[in-house]
Amino acid sequence: MNLWKISIQNIKSKPLYTVLSVVILALSIILLLGIQQLKNSFEYQMENNLGDIDMVIGAKGSPLQLVLASILHLDNPTGNISYHDAKKASKNPLIKLAIPISYGDNYKGFRIVGTTKAFPNLYHAEIEQGLPFENPMEVVLGSTVAEQLGLKIGDKFLSSHGLAENTEDIHDDELTVVGILKPTQKVIDRLIITSLQSIWDVHDHDTHNDGTHGKHDEHEHEDDHVHHNENNHVDDHLDEDKEITSLLVSFRSPTAFLTLPRKINQQTNMQAAMPKFELNRLYEFTGVGFKTISIIAYLILIISGIIMFTSLYKMVKERTFDLAILRTYGASHFQLIKIVAYEGFTIALAAFAIGFVFVKVGFKYVFKVMDASDKVYMLQELPHQEVLQVGLLVFIITAVSVLLAIYPILKMNISTILSHEK
Amino acid sequence: MIYSNHLTFQYEKKGNLFSFPNITLNEQENLLILGKSGIGKTTLLHLLAGLLKPTEGNVIINDTDLHKLSNNQLDKFRGENIGLVFQKKHAIGSLNVLQNLQTRLYFSKKKVKNTAIEDLLKQLDLYDFKHSKVTALSEGQLQRLGIASAVIHEPQVILADEPTSSLDDENCDIVMKLLIEQAERTKANLIVITHDYRVKSCFQNHIIL
């Protein structure tokens, strides 16, 4: 027998209090660690997906929506822009790289992006199997797409209209898988990439098949099918008639930040949005939510500290005679304090372990389930510093609870306790 | 061996002053201290155990003056050399019978073989309950566990406070017999403090307070 074993037996003899203390403390730890992990994952995901993109040019509307739609593929695009105007804007000497993208179709919920072969470079994505697309109707799959859909090189599939999975509006033109990208942990993992021409051809073909289709689409899917050529003269393949969703731009010089967006916003019918600026605005909105949940988590932590103190204090008071008996056995004050401290820290350690494991394993499971429908979030590892901070906080709360709970031990008069017990 | 000289104790500055007769017990001698309620019997026992510090006088056990020891030294000395028996519950509620005895040994820093623990439990008819929680024991079993806890570490002095007061005659005899047997086995001095005159015949020496 030793002090640890006595503490463990004491804990086991009060299962209800122990479970209550552990559950409440674990809950606050889950909230604190969870919110940090979500916040970090969210911000990392956002910033990681920016790649080398300094500016997005798209149709006028909400700049945040344009960024979310064109870079993070989270929202519907603001509309279409003329490919000709976009190319003209991209010729500015301050622009190092400009990549057009056009989208509005999906395959089983994964977005199909029409773009150039330079698009994967924005995300430092490399081909793992096969080759980059060369011809229309050839596609390269992001790693998640290939893994989740089980597609291989040479497989063919039909895309469906819009950004959400549907079985009603299927295009006739088959797309062929020619390449699969290596995992990047970026949004490109969840995209199907093809040439701009593929997108235009698919929709030109649809328009040929059904002369009313284009107009009908525009009406019904105004938001989610913006690459559609509004012009019914689909045989005219001049750039002037073609449309894209947006242009992803990388600057050559920082001075471009000062001049280019304003120039585009003022002198064209297009909109220039700065991803970093828009994301900072987004963090301000989401930050309120994170902060609120954090405050709630801290409140629960304080409550759990109070519950732990109450539990330990009650234990000390209820076991006054037991503790007095231990003193007659030769236990010192310090040894009795250690017994109480071990109980407190055992509860805290159990709660921390449960909270940590839940956040590590539970969140992964939750996100895995979410992934099936959302296909957007990728959970980041919990930063060690955050874990240490929460661990330190729990340690302090436990230490304070123990220090307050041991007061009766310090004031203990064994003789009086033993006399009264008679 | 235990000696006390001119022991006095006052609970409050202006409270009653208890004065106690001197005690001198040589090796393996036992003593019964009889007295009415409120006369200071328990106070005397606590002074002898070092649980209270006397206003005057001293207690010497095996050449060690208890009240000259520091608090830590006194805790250690008590753990190693004194066994206390109380009238009622005398066990740690969260532990079972065996764990209670192991706890007693842990604090006394004495190594005792498991067979010795089991022998003692057999002697006290507690062997079949060694894994029982103390909350599941009867009053008589608890009393016997109290005696086991007081003697398991083979102390120099066994101090018993009203060990038979709530027992019927038969159990009173059993408990006294057990205490005396265990004191003989461990070669300890046994001091019983009680108002129960039934136990007077068990002792050659007695003091009436």
Interface residues (C-beta under 8 A of the other chain):
Chain A: M1 N2 K5 I6 Q9 N10 K12 S13 K14 R319 F321 D322 I325 L326 R327 T328 Y329 G330 A331 S332 H333 Q335 I414 S415 L418 S419 E421 K422
Chain B: T42 T43 H46 A49 L51 L52 N71 N72 D75 K76 F77 R78 G79 E80 I82 L84 F86 Q87 K88 K89 H90 A91 I92 G93 S94 L95 Q99 Q102 T103 R104 L105 Y106 F107 S108 K109 S149 D161 E162
